[in-house]
């Protein structure tokens, strides 16, 4: 890409955040020589969130989130330090050209970038223009050069429409979600969802799935009868005829029709009609159709398909994958795109024939004014893309070739028969010109039994007439493809967000994906939707969200005021929220039928420090401990196993400790259920285990078991994992770094003494004589894990195996021994690795 817009040499380097590259070169810009810097961002630079105190679920009334709670823009990924990176690179620049994705989200990111870099750029002279926007739909030579030669300006209204959607979804979603989650998780123990979430788009999406479930449940099958006749045009052949009445629901009437047709021995041909028919080639491909096909035919979930499409786009294989348009612009180079595919063995013959005979103008579709349809932009092979990437690319390419191919033409023959007073019909189809079905064979006309040559008045002997008894069948559960169609029809979500909403209802355990990618609602999903219908149907019906989407589109077009739309919509939902809270008993009645109270859920595990009775461990998400006597619930770290820790008690509150573990290849640590929820010291936060506790004398605390500063993260401390023996290890109390050491040692203890070189705590190791790896048949040794040459062969650095981000971890200050000073250790983590800790880490994971 860069070779297209500059002349001369280019230098490339990594930016300060390590995630984005910076390419520098000299070239021409608007007729003048210029020095270019080109870099990127990783999605949104900023995200919208409430200010600090309003993120505390325990201290804030969810009703305040509609208006009182102030919001602020925060960095979307603080670890990337994207704002600082952009400011460092933008300092001293005269102009900025924005090459973000050309949709509303991309337009919004344009202004996020501008907010970061404009303060550090050179000030323009008088009315000199410094901000430019490139509009492009694919990453090809032609499109990039054309965009650079026709630079425009970023669209403020489109960016505002995204801001409005973000704020509405944040305020409405958080208010309902917090209230529902706290109310129901405080009463029921087997909901099996860590978040009882509500979303202005997510909930109507779930509503469609439950609506189909309700139709299935309420369906009552009806018996009906069909008259089936077979005639024998030749001795050894038979032709099955379809009854013109189709079916009847009365057995006696059906039997009457059977009796009067059985009398006739011959079937008379009443008419023979032949008609040329056309199966139209497809419209050009847009996002929604691509997602439908990916789910229905390729077996890919919408979000997975979208991720693959985005990767194909950024690699230059396809055009921009987010578009509502199904009509190619008049100046679109269809032949140029087609020539790119002339050498692929899968469709080379079809493409070459089209190029030599002339392509067909694609059907006129819908022009949404955003991007051209999804089109292959350069040739690819299965070896290049592999797996799902190739399968999606192949479909996009075949679809494109089909849009410029001829229609499929076939001859349909219909023969009408009479057997006694009853009429029957048979239909046959013969393809005369396959057209686009050659490249999309799954759309081809199915081969059927050939019909006999006959004329009006011909007679054929009747072979068999019988009555078939059948039953009406219920509809099946919605497929993802059908759900996408419903969402598009009712204006729920956008082409970009539809996959996210479907993924959310799966992640929240509201629906499960069954065979054929059908979405079956869970008990929780069903109860929620029925509860919304009972209290306020508009919370789950698509009508109100569809109306909001129209208002957001008006903001994008500059026809509606951002503040007025925001204020009006929030006022509506605030009223609905208060009514919902007042009427929650209606939904609770439904919950009582399907779910068990906290007190009746879970298995006894550890003793409560207040009443000394056993608390119950509730394993369903979110896992927690509940004391039915005190009526208290204690949250626990998620995505791991919890078991009792040797019946040991916390010295502060007398609660029995429990042990959390992420598995044999992961990390583990003990925690006090009470301290985990009610931090005992100022420098601790909610969600900290014993490995972060700053108690000065407790044998399980950071003060007693901390060894040294983490080799990867800034704030972490490597803490001895006491229960891990005989496969001893220490693990970081912030990140997922673990260090295996002293396997088969009898005892490993953290010494009160520290290393003179790196200030890490020394470790006392005691081996059995038969298994001691120490020199000179020694069984005991004390030294620094990082610096001691005796230990260097016994230490191995790894990453913990994690199923998910582990749990909420605090960022409190570390105290007591075991806190490294950040010096480079004098020894090595492994004798084969570099001395520097970070270099050692990098070497392990390259």
C-alpha positions in Angstrom: 0.0 0.0 0.0 2.7 2.4 1.0 4.6 2.0 -2.3 1.6 3.6 -4.0 1.7 6.9 -2.2 5.3 7.7 -1.9 8.6 7.7 -3.8 11.9 6.9 -2.2 13.0 4.8 0.7 10.7 3.8 3.6 11.8 3.0 7.1 9.6 1.0 9.5 9.7 0.7 13.3 7.5 -0.3 16.2 5.7 2.4 18.1 6.2 2.9 21.8 3.1 0.8 22.6 4.7 -2.2 20.8 1.4 -2.9 19.0 1.4 -0.4 16.1 4.1 0.0 13.5 5.2 3.4 12.1 6.3 3.7 8.5 8.1 6.9 7.4 8.9 8.1 3.9 9.1 11.2 1.8 6.7 11.9 -1.1 4.4 14.5 -2.5 1.3 15.7 -0.8 -1.1 18.2 -2.5 1.7 19.2 -4.9 4.3 19.7 -2.2 7.2 17.7 -1.0 6.4 16.2 2.4 7.6 13.8 5.1 5.0 11.1 5.8 4.4 9.1 8.9 1.9 6.3 8.6 0.6 4.2 11.5 -2.6 2.6 12.8 -4.9 2.2 15.9 -6.4 -1.0 17.3 -10.1 -0.3 17.0 -11.6 2.4 19.1 -9.1 4.6 20.9 -11.6 5.6 23.6 -14.6 4.0 25.3 -17.5 5.5 27.2 -17.8 4.7 30.9 -19.2 6.1 34.1 -16.8 8.0 36.3 -15.2 5.9 39.1 -17.7 5.9 41.9 -20.7 5.1 39.6 -19.1 1.8 38.7 -19.6 0.5 42.3 -22.7 -1.7 42.1 -23.1 -1.8 45.8 -23.2 2.0 46.4 -25.1 3.4 43.4 -28.8 3.2 42.8 -29.1 2.0 39.1 -31.8 4.6 38.5 -29.1 7.3 38.8 -27.4 6.0 35.7 -30.1 7.5 33.4 -29.2 11.1 34.1 -27.3 11.8 37.4 -24.3 9.6 36.7 -21.7 11.6 34.6 -19.8 9.7 31.9 -16.3 10.1 30.6 -14.2 8.9 27.7 -11.5 6.4 28.8 -8.9 4.7 26.8 -10.4 1.5 25.4 -7.3 -0.5 26.2 -5.1 1.3 28.7 -2.3 -1.2 28.2 -1.8 0.0 24.7 -1.3 3.7 25.8 -2.8 4.6 22.4 -3.3 8.3 23.2 0.3 8.8 24.3 1.5 6.8 21.3 -0.6 9.0 18.9 0.7 12.2 20.6 4.3 11.2 20.4 4.0 10.4 16.7 1.7 13.4 15.9 3.9 16.0 17.7 5.1 18.6 15.2 3.1 17.3 12.3 1.4 19.9 10.0 -1.4 17.7 8.5 -3.3 14.5 9.3 -5.0 12.2 6.8 -7.5 9.8 8.4 -7.6 6.3 6.8 -10.1 4.7 9.3 -12.8 2.3 8.2 -15.4 4.1 6.1 -18.5 3.5 8.2 -20.0 5.3 11.2 -17.8 3.6 13.7 -14.7 4.5 11.6 -15.9 8.1 11.5 -16.2 8.1 15.2 -12.6 6.8 15.6 -11.5 9.6 13.3 -12.6 12.2 15.9 -11.0 10.1 18.8 -7.7 10.3 16.9 -8.1 14.0 16.3 -8.8 14.6 20.0 -5.5 13.0 20.8 -3.2 14.5 18.2 -4.6 18.0 17.4 -3.2 19.5 20.7 0.3 18.5 19.8 0.3 19.2 16.0 1.6 22.4 14.6 -0.9 25.2 14.6 -2.3 26.0 11.1 -1.6 29.4 9.6 -4.8 31.4 9.2 -7.4 29.3 7.3 -5.0 26.6 6.2 -6.6 23.1 6.1 -4.9 20.4 8.1 -7.4 17.6 8.5 -8.2 15.3 5.6 -10.4 12.1 5.4 -9.7 9.3 2.9 -12.7 7.4 1.6 -12.0 3.9 0.3 -13.7 0.5 0.1 -10.9 -1.8 -0.5 -7.1 -2.0 0.0 -6.1 -2.1 -3.7 -3.8 0.0 -5.7 -6.6 1.7 -7.6 -8.8 2.4 -4.6 -5.9 3.7 -2.3 -4.6 6.0 -5.0 -8.1 7.3 -5.9 -8.8 8.0 -2.2 -5.5 9.9 -1.8 -6.4 12.0 -4.8 -9.9 12.8 -3.6 -9.5 13.6 0.1 -12.5 14.9 2.0 -13.4 15.7 5.6 -14.5 13.5 8.5 -18.3 13.5 9.1 -19.1 14.9 12.5 -22.8 13.9 12.4 -22.0 10.2 11.7 -19.6 10.3 14.6 -22.2 11.8 16.9 -24.7 9.1 16.0 -22.2 6.5 17.3 -21.7 8.6 20.5 -25.4 8.7 21.0 -25.8 4.9 20.5 -22.9 4.3 22.9 -24.4 6.5 25.7 -27.9 5.0 25.3 -26.6 1.4 25.4 -24.4 2.2 28.4 -27.0 3.9 30.5 -30.0 1.8 29.6 -28.1 -1.5 29.6 -26.2 -0.9 32.8 -29.3 0.3 34.8 -31.5 -2.7 33.9 -28.6 -5.2 34.1 -27.4 -4.1 37.5 -30.9 -4.2 39.0 -31.8 -7.6 37.5 -28.5 -9.2 38.4 -28.4 -8.1 42.0 -32.1 -8.8 42.5 -32.2 -12.4 41.1 -28.7 -13.6 42.0 -29.5 -12.5 45.6 -32.5 -14.9 45.6 -31.7 -17.8 43.3 -28.7 -20.1 43.2 -28.9 -22.0 40.0 -29.5 -19.3 37.3 -26.1 -20.3 35.8 -25.2 -16.9 34.3 -22.7 -14.5 35.8 -24.7 -11.6 34.5 -28.5 -11.2 34.1 -28.0 -8.7 31.4 -30.4 -6.4 29.5 -29.6 -4.7 26.2 -31.8 -2.4 24.0 -30.8 -4.6 21.0 -29.8 -7.8 22.8 -33.2 -8.3 24.5 -35.3 -8.0 21.4 -32.9 -10.5 19.7 -33.6 -12.9 22.5 -37.3 -12.1 22.2 -37.3 -13.5 18.6 -35.8 -16.8 19.8 -38.3 -17.2 22.6 -41.2 -16.2 20.4 -40.4 -19.2 18.1 -40.0 -21.4 21.2 -43.5 -20.4 22.4 -45.0 -21.2 19.0 -43.4 -24.7 19.2 -44.7 -25.3 22.7 -48.2 -24.1 22.0 -48.4 -26.0 18.7 -51.1 -28.7 18.5 -50.6 -31.1 15.6 -53.6 -31.8 13.4 -54.2 -35.0 11.4 -54.9 -34.6 7.7 -55.2 -37.0 4.7 -53.7 -36.8 1.2 -54.8 -38.7 -1.9 -51.9 -40.1 -3.7 -52.2 -41.6 -7.2 -49.7 -43.3 -9.5 -50.1 -43.9 -13.2 -48.1 -46.2 -15.5 -47.2 -44.4 -18.8 -45.1 -47.5 -19.7 -45.0 -51.1 -18.5 -42.1 -50.7 -16.1 -42.4 -47.0 -15.1 -44.7 -45.1 -12.8 -45.5 -41.5 -12.3 -46.6 -40.1 -8.9 -49.3 -37.4 -9.2 -50.1 -34.5 -6.8 -53.7 -34.1 -5.7 -55.1 -30.6 -6.7 -57.0 -30.4 -3.4 -53.7 -30.9 -1.6 -55.2 -32.2 1.7 -58.4 -32.6 3.7 -58.8 -32.6 7.5 -61.8 -34.9 7.6 -61.2 -38.7 7.5 -64.7 -39.5 6.1 -64.5 -37.0 3.3 -61.0 -38.2 2.4 -62.3 -41.8 2.3 -65.2 -40.7 0.0 -62.7 -39.1 -2.5 -60.7 -42.4 -2.4 -63.8 -44.5 -3.1 -64.9 -42.4 -6.1 -61.4 -42.3 -7.7 -60.8 -46.0 -7.2 -63.6 -46.8 -9.6 -61.6 -45.2 -12.5 -59.1 -47.5 -14.1 -57.5 -44.9 -16.3 -56.2 -41.3 -15.9 -57.0 -38.9 -18.7 -54.6 -36.1 -19.7 -56.6 -32.9 -19.5 -53.8 -30.5 -20.5 -50.1 -30.2 -21.2 -48.4 -26.9 -20.7 -44.8 -25.9 -21.3 -43.3 -22.7 -20.0 -39.8 -21.3 -20.1 -38.8 -20.1 -16.6 -35.9 -18.1 -15.2 -34.1 -18.4 -11.9 -32.4 -15.1 -11.3 -28.8 -14.7 -10.6 -28.2 -13.3 -7.0 -27.9 -9.7 -6.1 -24.5 -8.4 -5.1 -23.4 -9.5 -1.7 -23.9 -7.4 1.5 -23.0 -8.1 5.1 -26.3 -9.5 6.2 -26.5 -12.0 3.3 -22.9 -13.0 3.9 -23.6 -13.7 7.6 -26.7 -15.6 6.7 -24.9 -17.9 4.3 -21.9 -18.3 6.6 -24.2 -19.6 9.3 -26.7 -21.7 7.2 -24.2 -23.2 4.6 -20.7 -22.9 6.1 -21.6 -23.6 9.7 -19.9 -20.4 11.0 -21.4 -18.3 13.8 -22.0 -14.6 12.7 -19.3 -13.2 14.9 -16.7 -15.7 13.8 -17.6 -15.1 10.2 -17.3 -11.3 10.7 -13.8 -11.7 12.2 -12.7 -13.8 9.3 -14.1 -11.3 6.8 -12.3 -8.5 8.6 -9.1 -10.4 8.4 -9.6 -11.0 4.6 -10.2 -7.3 4.1 -7.1 -6.1 6.0 -5.0 -8.6 4.0 -6.4 -7.1 0.8 -8.4 -10.2 -0.4 -11.9 -8.7 -0.3 -13.5 -5.3 -0.2 -14.9 -3.7 3.0 -17.1 -6.3 4.7 -19.6 -4.0 6.4 -22.1 -2.7 3.9 -25.8 -2.7 3.4 -25.6 -2.1 -0.4 -26.4 -4.7 -3.0 -25.8 -2.6 -6.1 -22.5 -2.0 -7.8 -21.7 1.6 -8.7 -21.8 2.5 -12.4 -18.0 3.0 -12.5 -17.2 -0.3 -10.7 -14.5 -2.3 -12.6 -16.3 -5.6 -12.8 -14.1 -7.0 -15.6 -11.0 -6.0 -13.6 -12.2 -8.0 -10.6 -13.1 -10.9 -12.8 -9.7 -11.1 -14.5 -8.1 -11.5 -11.1 -9.9 -14.9 -10.8 -9.0 -16.2 -14.3 -6.3 -18.6 -13.1 -8.0 -20.3 -10.1 -8.5 -23.9 -11.0 -11.9 -24.0 -9.2 -13.6 -21.5 -11.5 -11.0 -20.6 -14.2 -13.1 -22.0 -17.1 -16.3 -20.2 -16.0 -14.4 -16.9 -15.7 -12.6 -17.2 -19.0 -15.9 -18.0 -20.7 -17.5 -14.9 -19.2 -14.5 -12.7 -20.2 -14.6 -13.9 -23.8 -18.4 -14.0 -24.3 -19.1 -10.9 -22.3 -20.3 -10.4 -18.8 -23.9 -9.8 -17.8 -24.7 -6.5 -16.0 -25.5 -7.3 -12.4 -29.1 -7.0 -11.2 -30.0 -3.6 -9.8 -30.1 -3.9 -6.0 -30.3 -1.5 -3.1 -27.9 1.4 -2.9 -27.5 2.4 0.8 -24.9 5.0 0.0 -22.2 3.4 2.2 -19.9 1.0 0.4 -19.9 -1.2 -2.7 -21.0 -4.8 -2.2 -18.5 -7.4 -0.8 -16.2 -8.4 -3.7 -13.0 -10.4 -4.1 -10.2 -7.9 -4.7 -7.3 -10.2 -5.5 -6.7 -13.9 -6.2 -6.1 -16.3 -3.4 -5.4 -20.0 -3.0 -6.7 -22.5 -0.4 -3.1 -22.9 0.8 -2.8 -19.1 1.4 -5.9 -18.7 3.4 -6.7 -22.2 4.8 -9.7 -23.4 6.7 -12.5 -21.1 7.4 -10.7 -18.2 5.7 -10.7 -20.0 2.4 -14.3 -21.3 2.7 -15.6 -17.7 3.2 -13.4 -16.3 0.5 -14.5 -19.0 -1.9 -18.2 -18.2 -1.3 -17.6 -14.5 -1.7 -15.8 -15.1 -5.0 -18.4 -17.6 -6.3 -21.2 -15.2 -5.4 -19.4 -12.3 -7.2 -18.9 -14.4 -10.4 -22.6 -15.4 -10.2 -23.7 -11.8 -10.1 -22.1 -11.2 -13.6 -23.2 -14.6 -15.0 -26.4 -15.3 -16.9 -29.7 -16.3 -15.2 -30.5 -20.0 -15.0 -33.2 -21.0 -17.6 -35.3 -24.1 -17.5 -38.4 -25.5 -19.2 -41.2 -26.4 -16.9 -43.8 -28.9 -18.1 -47.1 -29.3 -16.3 -49.4 -32.2 -17.0 -53.0 -32.1 -15.6 -54.8 -35.4 -15.2 -58.3 -36.4 -14.2 -59.1 -39.7 -12.4 -62.8 -39.9 -12.2 -64.0 -36.5 -11.0 -60.7 -35.6 -9.2 -57.9 -33.6 -10.7 -54.2 -34.4 -10.3 -51.0 -32.8 -11.6 -47.3 -33.6 -12.1 -44.6 -31.1 -12.9 -41.2 -31.6 -14.5 -38.2 -29.3 -15.1 -35.5 -29.5 -17.7 -32.5 -27.1 -17.5 -31.9 -25.3 -20.9 -29.2 -23.0 -19.8 -27.5 -23.5 -16.3 -26.2 -19.9 -16.2 -25.0 -18.9 -12.7 -25.8 -22.3 -11.2 -22.5 -23.6 -12.8 -20.5 -21.5 -10.3 -23.1 -21.9 -7.5 -24.2 -25.5 -8.0 -26.2 -25.6 -4.7 -28.7 -23.3 -6.5 -29.1 -25.7 -9.5 -32.5 -27.0 -10.5 -32.7 -30.5 -9.0 -32.8 -33.4 -11.4 -36.3 -34.8 -11.6 -38.0 -37.9 -13.2 -38.5 -37.2 -16.8 -42.2 -36.8 -17.8 -43.6 -38.9 -20.6 -44.5 -37.3 -24.0 -48.2 -37.0 -24.1 -51.1 -34.8 -25.5 -54.5 -33.8 -24.3 -56.9 -36.7 -24.3 -54.3 -39.5 -23.8 -55.1 -42.2 -21.3 -52.8 -43.9 -18.9 -53.6 -46.9 -16.7 -53.9 -46.1 -13.0 -51.3 -48.1 -11.0 -52.2 -47.3 -7.4 -54.5 -44.9 -5.5 -54.1 -44.7 -1.7 -54.9 -42.4 1.2 -51.9 -41.1 3.3 -52.5 -40.1 6.9 -50.1 -37.2 8.0 -49.9 -34.6 10.7 -49.1 -31.0 10.7 -45.6 -30.3 12.3 -44.5 -27.4 14.4 -41.9 -24.9 13.2 -38.3 -25.6 14.2 -36.2 -23.4 16.4 -34.8 -20.3 14.7 -31.6 -20.7 12.9 -29.0 -17.9 13.1 -29.7 -17.1 9.5 -33.4 -16.7 10.2 -32.6 -14.6 13.2 -30.4 -12.3 11.2 -33.2 -11.9 8.7 -35.7 -10.9 11.5 -33.2 -8.5 13.0 -32.6 -6.8 9.6 -36.3 -6.6 8.9 -37.1 -5.0 12.2 -34.1 -2.7 12.4 -32.5 -4.3 15.4 -28.8 -3.5 15.4 -26.6 -2.7 12.4 -24.7 -4.8 9.9 -21.7 -4.5 12.2 -23.5 -5.1 15.5 -25.9 -7.9 14.6 -23.2 -10.6 15.2 -22.3 -9.1 18.5 -25.9 -9.2 19.8 -26.3 -12.9 18.7 -23.0 -13.8 20.4 -24.1 -12.0 23.6 -27.3 -14.0 24.1 -25.2 -17.2 23.6 -22.5 -16.0 26.1 -25.1 -15.0 28.7 -26.6 -18.6 28.6 -29.9 -17.3 27.3 -29.8 -19.6 24.2 -27.8 -22.6 23.2 -26.6 -23.3 19.6 -28.0 -26.7 18.6 -27.3 -28.8 15.5 -27.9 -26.9 12.2 -26.9 -23.7 14.2 -30.5 -23.5 15.6 -30.9 -21.3 18.7 -32.8 -23.0 21.5 -33.7 -20.7 24.5 -32.6 -21.8 27.9 -34.9 -21.7 31.0 -33.3 -18.4 32.0 -33.8 -16.8 28.5 -37.5 -18.0 28.4 -38.3 -16.7 31.9 -36.7 -13.3 31.2 -38.6 -12.7 28.0 -41.9 -13.9 29.5 -41.2 -11.6 32.5 -40.6 -8.6 30.2 -43.9 -9.4 28.3 -45.7 -9.5 31.7 -44.3 -6.2 32.9 -43.7 -4.1 29.8 -43.8 -5.8 26.4 -42.0 -2.9 24.8 -38.8 -3.9 26.6 -38.6 -7.0 24.4 -40.5 -6.1 21.3 -38.4 -4.7 18.4 -40.6 -1.7 17.9 -39.1 0.8 20.3 -35.5 -0.1 19.4 -36.3 0.2 15.7 -37.6 3.7 16.3 -34.5 4.6 18.2 -32.3 3.4 15.3 -34.2 5.6 12.9 -33.5 8.6 15.2 -29.8 7.7 15.3 -29.8 7.5 11.5 -31.3 11.0 11.4 -28.5 12.2 13.6 -26.0 10.7 11.1 -27.8 12.6 8.3 -27.8 15.8 10.2 -31.6 15.9 10.4 -31.9 15.4 14.2 -30.3 17.0 17.2 -27.9 14.7 19.1 -28.8 16.1 22.6 -32.6 16.1 22.0 -32.6 12.5 20.8 -30.5 11.4 23.7 -32.6 13.2 26.3 -35.9 12.1 24.9 -34.9 8.4 24.6 -33.3 8.3 28.1 -36.5 9.9 29.6 -38.6 7.1 28.0 -36.4 4.3 29.3 -36.1 5.9 32.7 -39.9 5.8 33.1 -39.9 2.2 32.0 -37.1 1.4 34.4 -39.0 2.7 37.4 -42.2 0.8 36.4 -40.1 -2.3 35.9 -38.6 -2.0 39.4 -42.0 -1.5 40.9 -43.4 -4.5 39.0 -40.5 -6.9 39.4 -42.6 -9.3 41.5 -44.4 -10.3 38.3 -41.1 -11.6 36.8 -40.1 -13.0 40.2 -43.2 -15.3 40.2 -42.0 -16.8 37.0 -38.4 -17.2 38.4 -39.8 -19.1 41.5 -41.2 -21.8 39.3 -38.0 -22.4 37.4 -35.1 -21.8 39.8 -34.2 -22.8 43.4 -33.7 -20.3 46.3 -30.1 -19.7 47.4 -30.7 -21.6 50.7 -31.7 -24.7 48.8 -28.8 -24.6 46.3 -25.2 -25.9 46.5 -23.3 -28.2 48.8 -21.8 -27.5 52.2 -18.2 -26.5 52.0 -16.6 -24.2 54.6 -17.7 -22.7 57.9 -19.0 -19.2 58.3 -16.8 -17.1 60.7 -19.9 -15.5 62.3 -22.2 -18.4 63.1 -19.7 -21.3 62.6 -22.2 -23.2 60.5 -21.4 -24.6 57.1 -21.9 -22.3 54.2 -23.0 -23.8 50.8 -20.9 -23.6 47.7 -23.0 -22.6 44.7 -21.1 -23.8 41.6 -23.5 -22.3 39.0 -22.2 -19.0 37.6 -21.4 -16.8 39.3 -19.9 -19.3 41.8 -20.3 -18.1 45.4 -20.7 -19.1 49.0 -24.0 -18.6 50.9 -24.7 -18.8 54.6 -28.4 -19.5 55.0 -28.3 -18.8 58.8 -26.8 -15.3 58.4 -28.4 -14.8 55.0 -25.1 -13.6 53.6 -23.6 -14.3 50.2 -19.9 -14.1 49.4 -18.6 -13.9 45.8 -15.6 -16.0 44.8 -13.0 -15.8 41.9 -14.5 -17.4 38.8 -13.4 -19.8 36.1 -11.6 -22.3 38.4 -12.3 -24.9 41.0 -12.9 -24.1 44.7 -12.2 -26.5 47.6 -11.7 -26.3 51.3 -8.1 -25.4 52.3 -7.1 -27.8 55.1 -9.8 -26.4 57.4 -7.5 -23.5 58.2 -9.1 -20.2 59.4 -8.4 -16.6 58.7 -6.9 -15.0 61.8 -8.9 -11.8 61.3 -12.5 -13.1 61.0 -12.4 -16.9 61.7 -13.8 -17.8 58.3 -12.5 -21.1 56.9 -10.1 -20.5 54.0 -10.9 -22.0 50.5 -8.4 -22.7 47.7 -9.0 -21.5 44.2 -7.2 -23.3 41.4 -7.2 -22.9 37.6 -6.0 -26.4 37.1 -2.9 -28.6 37.4 -1.0 -26.5 34.8 -2.3 -23.2 36.2 -2.0 -21.3 39.5 -3.8 -21.5 42.8 -4.1 -19.5 46.0 -6.0 -19.6 49.2 -8.5 -16.9 50.1 -10.8 -15.9 53.0 -14.4 -15.5 51.7 -15.0 -12.6 54.0 -11.7 -10.7 53.3 -12.2 -11.3 49.6 -15.5 -9.4 49.7 -14.6 -6.9 52.6 -10.9 -5.9 52.2 -9.4 -5.7 55.7 -6.6 -3.2 54.9 -6.6 0.1 53.2 -4.2 -1.0 50.5 -6.4 -3.9 49.5 -9.3 -4.0 47.2 -12.3 -6.2 46.8 -11.4 -9.4 45.0 -8.0 -10.0 46.5 -6.9 -13.4 47.9 -4.3 -14.3 50.5 -1.6 -13.9 47.9 -2.3 -10.1 47.9 -3.1 -9.7 51.6 -0.8 -7.4 53.5 -1.4 -9.0 56.9 2.1 -8.8 58.6 2.1 -12.2 60.4 -0.5 -14.5 58.7 1.3 -17.6 57.3 -0.8 -17.4 54.1 -0.3 -13.7 53.3 1.8 -11.9 50.7 4.1 -10.7 53.6 5.0 -14.2 54.5 5.0 -16.0 51.1 6.0 -13.2 48.6 9.4 -13.9 47.0 10.2 -11.2 44.4 8.9 -8.8 41.7 7.2 -10.4 38.7 9.4 -10.9 35.7 6.7 -9.6 33.3 4.2 -7.2 34.9 5.0 -4.0 36.8 2.8 -4.5 39.9 2.9 -8.2 40.4 4.8 -10.2 43.1 5.8 -13.8 42.7 4.3 -15.7 45.6 5.0 -19.2 46.8 2.1 -21.5 45.9 2.2 -23.5 49.1 -0.3 -26.3 48.1 1.6 -27.0 44.9 4.2 -29.4 46.3 5.8 -31.7 45.3 5.6 -29.9 42.0 6.5 -26.6 43.6 5.9 -23.3 41.9 5.5 -19.6 42.6 2.9 -17.5 40.7 2.4 -13.8 40.1 -0.5 -12.4 42.1 -1.4 -10.1 39.2 -0.7 -11.8 35.9 -0.6 -15.4 34.7 3.2 -15.9 35.0 4.2 -19.0 37.0 7.7 -20.3 37.9 8.2 -24.0 38.4 11.0 -24.9 40.8 12.5 -27.6 43.1 10.4 -30.5 41.8 10.2 -33.4 44.4 11.5 -31.2 47.2 10.3 -32.3 50.6 9.7 -28.7 51.9 10.0 -25.2 50.4 9.8 -22.2 52.7 10.2 -18.5 52.2 13.0 -17.1 54.4 12.9 -13.9 56.4 16.2 -12.9 54.8 16.6 -11.2 51.4 19.1 -11.3 48.5 21.8 -8.7 48.6 21.7 -8.4 44.8 18.0 -8.1 43.9 16.3 -7.8 47.3 14.1 -10.9 46.6 13.3 -13.1 49.6 15.6 -16.1 50.0 14.1 -19.6 49.8 14.9 -22.6 52.0 14.6 -25.9 50.2 14.7 -29.4 51.8 15.0 -32.4 49.5 14.7 -36.1 50.3 18.2 -37.7 50.1 17.2 -40.1 47.4 15.8 -37.4 45.1 18.1 -34.5 45.9 19.5 -32.6 42.8 21.8 -30.6 45.0 25.6 -31.0 44.6 27.6 -33.1 47.0 24.6 -35.2 48.2 23.3 -32.2 50.1 19.6 -32.2 50.9 19.1 -28.6 52.1 20.0 -25.3 50.6 19.0 -21.6 51.1 19.4 -19.0 48.4 17.9 -16.6 45.9 15.7 -18.1 43.2 17.0 -15.5 40.7 20.7 -15.2 41.7 21.9 -18.4 43.3 23.9 -20.5 40.9 22.9 -23.7 42.8 19.3 -23.0 42.0 19.7 -22.0 38.3 19.1 -25.4 36.8 16.0 -26.0 39.0 13.9 -23.0 37.9 11.6 -22.9 34.8 9.4 -20.0 33.8 6.0 -20.5 32.2 2.6 -19.0 31.6 -0.3 -20.4 33.6 -2.9 -22.3 31.6 -6.0 -20.1 31.9 -9.5 -20.8 30.7 -10.6 -17.2 30.9 -9.5 -14.0 32.5 -9.2 -15.2 36.0 -11.0 -12.9 38.4 -11.1 -9.3 39.4 -7.7 -8.4 40.8 -6.8 -5.4 42.8 -3.9 -3.0 42.2 -3.0 -2.3 45.8 0.5 -1.5 46.9 2.7 -4.3 47.9 4.1 -4.3 51.3 6.4 -6.5 53.4 9.1 -8.7 52.3 9.1 -10.3 49.0 8.8 -7.0 47.2 11.6 -6.8 44.6 13.1 -3.4 43.8 13.0 -3.9 40.1 16.7 -4.5 39.8 18.0 -6.9 37.3 18.8 -10.2 39.1 22.4 -11.4 39.0 21.5 -15.0 38.2 19.3 -16.6 35.6 15.8 -18.1 35.5 17.2 -20.8 33.3 20.8 -21.3 32.4 20.0 -21.6 28.7 18.2 -18.2 28.7 19.4 -14.6 28.7 20.2 -13.0 32.1 17.7 -10.2 31.8 14.2 -11.2 33.2 12.2 -9.6 30.3 14.6 -11.1 27.7 14.3 -14.5 29.4 10.5 -14.2 29.3 10.5 -13.3 25.6 12.8 -16.2 24.8 10.4 -18.6 26.4 7.4 -17.4 24.4 8.8 -16.8 21.0 
